[in-house]
């Protein structure tokens, strides 16, 4: 049986995150705080300045807590991962866990990625209860070229991104088209869309400063392609991950095509990605019957 390890991304942040992890891994926590230049523990446990929800703080915090949770997962005697994948920001945790780069390198990349992505205003909504074909037709009828698909999470949940005003105007029309829910996400920009192209191109220069990308100890599925990462393409794939949709459902399908009995584990205290997996499995089962 295949063991797949999942890492969540931005949107899972909350006050109190990592409270059982910082004391358990003091050296890594200290390294993170030295790298970032502020108290990550205080940010995550107290958020005294109410900035945990701001992208430039959210992403380093989630990356660090994910990394600590992964180490706790290993120490608890978990089975070796045969394949890893992370949703958006979580992809950096999957790559770090697979040994493609070390923790500090990953944190520096994430901090710069967060700074660049925080510069573009906008928002994202999760549209649930409507399949991608009906959603595409609804968007055509609504006539909102400023909205883009940012993530294909399940057969019946798609994330849209764009200017806040356009999202607000489209919401009632999406309900009319059959969407069960249109839920704003806890992010501060139109990620994984062409609005992020300038950030992506600037980030490419940062990626080029990494002296060496190690081969992963186990396959890591890239959000941008739903294919395993390879060292020759990693800079391109991580660049395009910023301004292209997250192909989550296709990535899970790839794993299940290889082994329908794959066991999935989500690192940390979130269960969102496991919920996506259940929905994808239900659709596959229905399709077979």
N, C-alpha and C positions, 0 to 999 in steps of 0.2 A: 504493500500500500504506500502511496505517495504522501509525504507530509509537506504541506504548503504553509508557509508563514506569511501573515499579512500585517502590514504596518499602516495605521491610520494617519491622516494628515490634518491640515488646518481645519478648524471647526470643532475639534475635540477638546480644545483648551477650556479649562475651568479653574477657578480658584480652589486651591488644595491639591492640584495635580502634582504627583511626585512626592507626596508627603511621606510615604514609606520607603522612598528610594534614595533621597539625597543623603541621609545618614548612613545608609547601607553601602553607598559608593562615594565616599568623601573625596577620594583622589580625582575621580572623573568630574565630580561636581565642581571641585576647585579649578580644574583645568578649564571647564566651561566658563566659569565666572571670570577667570583671567583672560580668556579669549574674547569674551563679550564686553568686559569692562564694567559689569554691574552685577548685583546680587540676583542670580537666577532663582535662588531659593525664596528670597523675599518676594520677587515678582510672582512666582507660581503659588506661593502659600498665602500671600496677603494682597498682592496687586495694589499697593498703597496709592499709586498714581493713576489707577484705572487705565492701564495701557496694555494689559494682557491680550485684549482683543484687537490690538493694532498689529498689522501684518509684520512689521519689522521686529516686533517683540514676540509675536505668536509663533512664528516659524522656528526661531532658535529654541524657544521653550519646548515646543512639541517634539522637535528633533531630539533634544537632550533627554527629555523624559522617556521617549520611545527607546532611546539607546540604553538607558538605565533599566527599563522594563525588560528589554531583551536580555540583558545580562542576568537579571533575576530569573528569567525564564530558563536560561541555560543552567544556572546554579541549581534550579529546582529539578534538574534531571530530565528535561524535555528531550524528546527524540530529535535527532539531527534533521534539519530542514533539507528537503530534496529540491525545493523550488521556493523562491521568495518574490514577493511583490508588495509594493506600497502604493497607496493612493495619493497622487500628487506629491506633496512634501514627503510623505512616507516612503517614496521611492528612494530617497537619500538614506533612510534607515535600512532599507533592504540592501542597498549597495554596501553600506558600512558593515552590516552583519555578515555579508558574503565576502568581506575582505577586500573589496575593490579599492577602498581608501580607508585611512584610519579615522578615529572619532574626531580628532581636532581638525583634520582636513575637511571632513564633511560639515562640521560646524561653521568653519570659515566660509565654505561655499553657501551654506544655507543662510548665513547672516547677510551675505552680499546679495543673494537671490531675493531675500525678504526686503532689503533696502530698495532694490530696483523695482520690485513688484508693488511696493507701497506707494509709488509715485503716481500711479494712474487711478483716478477716481472711478467709481462704478460699483456694481454689486452683482450678486448671483442668486438665482432661485432654483430650487429643485422642483420639477414638475412631475407629479406622480399620478399613476392611474391611467395613463394614455401611452400607447405605443409610439415608436419613433415615426412611423409612416403617418399616423394621424396628427402627430405633433408638427411634422414638417408641413402638412397641408394646412393646419391651423395657422402656422406662422406665415405661410404664403398669403392666406386670406387676410390676416391681420395687417400684413404689409409693414413689417418692422425690420428693415435691413440693418438697424443698429444692434439687433440682438443676435447672438451667436451661440451655437451649441458648445458647451465647455466640457461636458463629461457625459458619457453614455454608461451609466452605472448598472442598470438592469434593463430587461426588456420593457419595463413600464416606469422607469425613472430616468429622466434626462435633466441635466443641469444647463440652464441658460444663463448667459452673462451679457452685460452691457451697461449703459447709463441707467442710473436709478430711476429716472423719470420714465424711460422707455419700459423698464420692467414693471413699474406701477401701472402704466397705461395698458400693458398687455395682460396683466393678471386676470381681470374679469373676463376678457375674451378667451383666455385659456380655459377658465372654468366653463364657459359656454361651450367650448369645443369638446368637453368631456374630461378635463383634468380633475382628478379627485382632490388634489391639493397642490397649491403653489406656495412653497415655503422658502422665505428668505434665508440665506445661509449666513453664518457668522464670519464673514470675510469682508474685506474693505476694498475690493477691486474686481474687475472683470477678467479673472484669471483664465488661462488656457484659451484665449481668443486672440484675434489679430490686434486688439487694443494693447496687447503685451509685446508686440513685435520689437519695439525699440528696447524694452527691458531685456528681451531675449538676446538681441544682438550685442548689447553691452555686457550681458552676463557671459557670452561666449568668450570674451577676452579674459574673464576671470577663470573660466574653465581651462583655458589654454595655459595658465600658469601652473597647473598641477603637473609635477615633473613625471609622474608615472601612475598609470592606472593598472592595477593588478587584475588578473583574470579572476572572476568570481569563483568561490569554492563550490557554489551550486548556482544553477541558472537563476537570473533575476529578470523578470519580465518588465519590459519598458512600457510605460504609459502611452507613449507617443505611437508605438508601432504594434503593441501586443505581441512582440517577438522578444526572445532572449537578448539581453545586452551583450555586446561584444566590444572589446577594447578599441578596435579601429573606428567604431561609430559612436562611442559614448559621448564625446563632446557634442556632436551633432544632435544626438537623441536628447540629451539633457537641455540643450539650447531650445530645441523645438518643443520640448515638454511644457515650456512656459507659455507658448502662444498657439498651441494646438490642443485639441480635445483629449481628455483622458479616456482611453478605450478600455474601461474596466470590465464591462461585460464580455468583450471579446477576449480579454486576457484570461478571465476565469474559464471561459469556454475552451480556450486553448489547453488549459491544464486538465479540464474534465474530459476533453477529447482523448487525451493521452491516458488518463486513468479516471474513470467515472467514480471510483471509490476513494478518491483523494480526501484525506483528512485535513481540514483547514483550522488553523489556530490564529487568532488575532492577538497581537502583542498589546499589553496594557489593559486598561479598564473599559475601553470602548468595545461595543459589539456591532457597530454600524456595518462594517465590512462583512461580518458573518451573516448579517441580515441580507445584504446584497447577494451573497453566495446562495442562501436559501431560496431567494426569489429566482435566481438564474437556474438553479436545479429544478425548481417546480416547472418552469417554462420548458426545460429540456424533457422532463418526464411527460408533460402534456403533449409536446410535439411528437413524442414516440407513440402516443396512443391516439 
